Amino acid sequence: MNTPRVEIDLIKIRHNARTLVQRLKARGITVTGVTKAVRGNPMIAQAMLDGGVDGLADSRVSNLTRLNKSGIDCSKSLIRTPILSQTDQIIQFCDVSFNSEIDVIAELSKAACGSKVKHSVILIVEMGDMREGILPENLVTIASQVMRLPGIELKGIAANFACLNNIHPDIDTMKRFSELANEIEASCGPYVETVSGGNSASLAWAFGTRATGRVNNLRLGEAILLGTDPVTREQIGGLYVDAFSLVVEVIETKDKPNKPLFTFANPALRALHLIPEAAEQSRSILGIGKQDTDIDGLTLPKGSVFLGATSDHMVLHMPSAQLRVGDEVKLQMNYSALMRIMTAPDTSVIFFEDIGKPNVEPTKDNGPFLEVV
Ligand SMILES: *Cc1c(COP(=O)(O)O)cnc(C)c1O
């Protein structure tokens, strides 16, 4: 089989989605499945839907178009604020878009009227992450402008956390966000149907409080796909962290002298060599590099030491159990590594379902983790 290869267990993705959907349902919160890390892959999107997510969302129109063309039938949201030059495509392929610029919404309105469709808009509110969003004090004014635009329906509001600033939202911030829905209704009238309280980083809040206020939706990618909390990088209790594996191949194994075969021009650089110089060192090269993925986001094979990576090579020191040329090595990925490998042109993707195995509960890592309660 080809490498690099991503092996995907759809049963684990379905389990993660279902667990989160059921537990959040008890708090009046629906889940939108976010497919941007897997490039809008229809098989994975379907596994999320089978797990009970309410709709799908992606940051790119191209990915949502892929989902549309594969016949996946559900509500599709564009969660990156639209690129102005793409408004026609957005109207064609997305039911909902998240917006923070009135000029863009005005263009969406024109495009919607031109195609005789209704397009739903969610206003994204700046609640402290300082990436995209309308400042809370301007929200009501913008909402009333949106309501006057033909072809556009104001569907709700959304907050986003932990993208630029890696911090969980706190109870006070979420309370303030929730109240904004009431403020819009009080001053411009329409029912604010969707109050979307963020991404996987908001799960700690959702499971940590009974008072979820008006928040009735979360948009989850990482928690469903990798079973981890994006802020702490810890496993979320009850979820699988190994739905995805990256399989790579050993392309060279040799003992090489640790002592460099050339002299350093700058003697100070020698001081950077931490491994004793005299020893021969067994090195293996894996056929994966910076062009394929985020090398820093990969787990290393047991006992190995990372020596470096270039665009197409990853070099490891293997003290025991030498790897031979042609051996396959299985690695786990974080979200950033997953996102990069799924969009790399040379990646093969295979799906399997562990149907033969009993449905064992995922084991827990040691240490603190967020419990899905
Ligand atoms: C990426 C993204 C999400 C999903 O984030 P996860 O951490 O993967 O759950 C949700 N909302 C927006 C706006 C995003 O950009």
The ligand as an SDF file (V2000), in Angstrom:
LIG
                    3D

 15 15  0  0  0  0  0  0  0  0999 V2000
  -12.1140   25.9200   12.9600 C   0  0  0  0  0  0  0  0  0  0  0  0
  -13.3200   26.5780   13.4520 C   0  0  0  0  0  0  0  0  0  0  0  0
  -14.2270   25.8500   14.2600 C   0  0  0  0  0  0  0  0  0  0  0  0
  -13.9470   24.4430   14.7360 C   0  0  0  0  0  0  0  0  0  0  0  0
  -12.8680   24.4530   15.6200 O   0  0  0  0  0  0  0  0  0  0  0  0
  -12.3920   23.1400   16.4200 P   0  0  0  0  0  0  0  0  0  0  0  0
  -11.3880   23.6210   17.3910 O   0  0  0  0  0  0  0  0  0  0  0  0
  -11.8320   22.2330   15.4000 O   0  0  0  0  0  0  0  0  0  0  0  0
  -13.5920   22.5670   17.0830 O   0  0  0  0  0  0  0  0  0  0  0  0
  -15.3850   26.5010   14.6590 C   0  0  0  0  0  0  0  0  0  0  0  0
  -15.6350   27.7840   14.2930 N   0  0  0  0  0  0  0  0  0  0  0  0
  -14.8000   28.4970   13.5180 C   0  0  0  0  0  0  0  0  0  0  0  0
  -15.1470   29.8920   13.1580 C   0  0  0  0  0  0  0  0  0  0  0  0
  -13.6080   27.9170   13.0830 C   0  0  0  0  0  0  0  0  0  0  0  0
  -12.7650   28.6350   12.3350 O   0  0  0  0  0  0  0  0  0  0  0  0
  1  2  1  0
  2  3  1  0
  2 14  2  0
  3  4  1  0
  3 10  2  0
  4  5  1  0
  5  6  1  0
  6  7  2  0
  6  8  1  0
  6  9  1  0
 10 11  1  0
 11 12  2  0
 12 13  1  0
 12 14  1  0
 14 15  1  0
M  END
$$$$
